[in-house]
Amino acid sequence: GSLTVRSDNTTSVTTLADGTTGGANAVGGSVALADVSTSSTALLGAGVKAGATRILIGADSATTVATTANATAGGATADGTAGQGALTAHGATPDGSVTVAAAIAGTKLDDTASATSNASTIATTQGLDVTADTSRVVATEANATDVLGGPGVGAAVALNAISVDSSATLGGVQTIVGNADLGVGPQRTGDLFG
């Protein structure tokens, strides 16, 4: 028979700061920040002696993050601690730094998938596959189109900070017995950023 060691992780995160719900007299910044960390790990441990017709070690991580900030009708004259921190860290532009914004949307994503075989002996007749696959859909939107004027500014800032790591490895001293295919490799599929 076959031997499968799998880790599958699916994550969906939605963050919304909607200043439009305050009505025509609302004033102040709208800040939506998502800090997401995902990890999927499949491991055949050290010293294991594995024998099967076909052996698959696979890790998959699929992540969807939607972060939206809609400004208030009156805009913003200052941002709170979280918004100001985001602008300080990432608000630099070729035309200068953004110091205040009516809508700030920020997504930070750390996405990891790791598949590893540290087995001392692997016996297989049809093949060994070690794969790691990550996919992401990230949508970050800051919208200040509803700012009608007033005391505040109508600037909108959207920020993405994405870190991705896919690894598939054969580690340690291993003996592979059998006349079969060997496949080892990471993959990154289906990335969509907005």
C-alpha positions in Angstrom: 0.0 0.0 0.0 0.9 3.7 0.1 2.2 5.9 3.0 1.0 9.5 3.2 2.2 12.1 5.7 0.2 15.3 5.1 -0.4 18.7 6.7 -3.1 20.9 5.1 -3.9 24.3 6.5 -6.6 26.7 5.1 -6.9 30.2 6.6 -9.4 33.0 5.8 -9.2 36.3 7.6 -11.4 39.4 7.0 -10.8 42.7 8.7 -13.0 45.8 8.2 -13.0 49.3 9.6 -16.0 51.1 8.2 -16.1 54.8 8.9 -19.1 55.3 6.6 -21.4 53.9 9.3 -20.9 57.1 11.3 -22.9 59.2 8.9 -22.3 62.6 7.4 -21.0 64.2 10.5 -18.4 61.5 11.4 -14.7 62.6 11.7 -11.6 60.5 12.4 -9.4 57.9 10.9 -10.4 54.4 10.0 -7.7 51.8 10.5 -7.9 48.1 9.6 -4.8 46.0 10.3 -4.4 42.3 9.9 -1.3 40.4 11.2 -1.6 36.8 10.0 0.9 34.0 10.6 0.3 30.5 9.1 2.4 27.4 9.1 1.9 23.9 7.7 4.5 21.2 8.5 4.7 17.5 7.4 7.6 15.5 8.8 8.8 11.9 8.6 11.0 11.9 11.7 14.7 10.9 12.2 15.4 7.2 12.6 12.1 6.1 11.0 12.3 3.1 8.6 9.5 3.5 6.1 8.4 1.0 3.5 5.4 1.3 1.1 4.6 1.0 -2.5 4.5 4.8 -2.8 5.4 7.4 -0.2 4.1 11.0 -0.2 5.1 13.7 2.3 3.3 16.9 1.7 2.5 20.2 3.3 -0.1 22.7 1.9 -1.0 26.2 3.1 -3.8 28.2 1.5 -4.4 31.7 2.9 -7.0 34.3 2.0 -6.8 37.8 3.7 -9.2 40.7 3.0 -8.4 44.0 4.8 -10.6 47.1 4.2 -10.7 50.5 5.7 -13.4 53.0 4.6 -12.9 56.7 5.7 -15.4 58.8 7.6 -17.2 61.6 5.8 -15.2 64.2 7.6 -11.8 62.7 7.1 -9.0 62.6 9.7 -7.0 65.2 11.5 -4.9 62.6 13.4 -4.5 58.8 13.6 -4.5 56.7 16.7 -1.5 54.6 17.9 -2.0 51.7 15.6 -2.5 53.9 12.5 0.3 56.2 13.3 2.6 53.2 13.9 1.7 51.8 10.4 2.4 55.1 8.8 5.7 55.6 10.6 6.9 52.2 9.5 5.6 52.1 5.9 4.2 55.5 5.0 7.2 56.7 3.0 6.5 57.6 -0.7 8.7 59.2 -3.4 6.9 62.5 -2.7 7.5 62.3 1.1 6.0 60.6 4.1 2.3 60.3 4.8 1.7 61.4 8.3 -2.1 61.3 8.5 -4.7 59.4 6.5 -8.5 59.1 6.7 -8.3 55.4 5.8 -5.4 53.0 6.5 -5.5 49.4 5.6 -2.6 47.1 6.3 -1.9 43.4 5.8 1.1 41.6 7.3 1.3 37.9 6.3 3.9 35.3 7.2 3.1 32.1 5.3 5.1 28.9 5.6 4.8 25.3 4.3 7.5 22.7 5.0 7.7 19.0 4.1 10.7 17.0 5.3 11.9 13.4 5.4 14.6 12.6 7.9 13.9 8.9 7.8 17.0 6.6 8.0 15.7 4.1 5.5 13.0 4.4 2.8 11.9 1.4 0.7 9.5 2.1 -2.2 8.8 0.6 -5.6 6.7 3.3 -7.1 8.3 6.5 -5.8 8.9 9.0 -3.0 7.4 12.5 -3.3 8.2 15.4 -0.9 6.3 18.5 -1.7 5.4 21.8 -0.1 2.8 24.2 -1.7 1.7 27.6 -0.6 -1.0 29.8 -2.2 -2.3 33.2 -1.2 -5.1 35.7 -2.1 -4.4 39.0 -0.4 -6.7 42.0 -0.9 -5.9 45.3 0.9 -8.1 48.3 0.3 -8.1 51.8 1.7 -11.0 53.9 0.5 -11.4 57.6 1.1 -13.9 58.3 -1.8 -16.7 59.1 0.7 -14.8 62.0 2.4 -17.1 65.0 1.8 -14.8 67.7 3.2 -14.5 69.2 6.6 -11.7 69.4 9.1 -9.8 66.3 8.1 -7.8 65.1 5.2 -9.1 62.5 2.7 -5.9 60.5 2.1 -6.0 56.7 1.9 -3.1 54.3 2.4 -3.0 50.6 1.7 0.0 48.6 2.9 1.1 44.9 2.3 4.1 43.2 3.9 4.2 39.6 2.7 6.7 36.9 3.6 6.5 33.4 2.0 8.6 30.3 2.6 8.0 26.9 0.9 10.6 24.1 1.6 10.7 20.4 0.7 13.8 18.6 1.9 15.5 15.2 2.4 17.5 15.6 5.5 20.0 13.5 7.4 21.6 10.2 6.2 19.1 8.2 4.2 19.0 5.0 2.4 16.5 4.7 -0.4 15.7 1.2 -1.5 13.9 0.5 -4.8 14.0 1.4 -8.4 11.5 4.3 -8.3 11.1 8.0 -9.0 12.2 10.5 -6.5 10.6 13.9 -6.4 11.5 16.7 -4.0 10.4 20.3 -4.5 8.6 23.4 -3.1 5.8 25.1 -5.0 4.1 28.5 -4.9 0.8 28.6 -6.7 -2.2 30.9 -7.1 -0.7 34.1 -5.7 -3.1 37.1 -6.1 -2.3 40.4 -4.4 -4.5 43.5 -4.5 
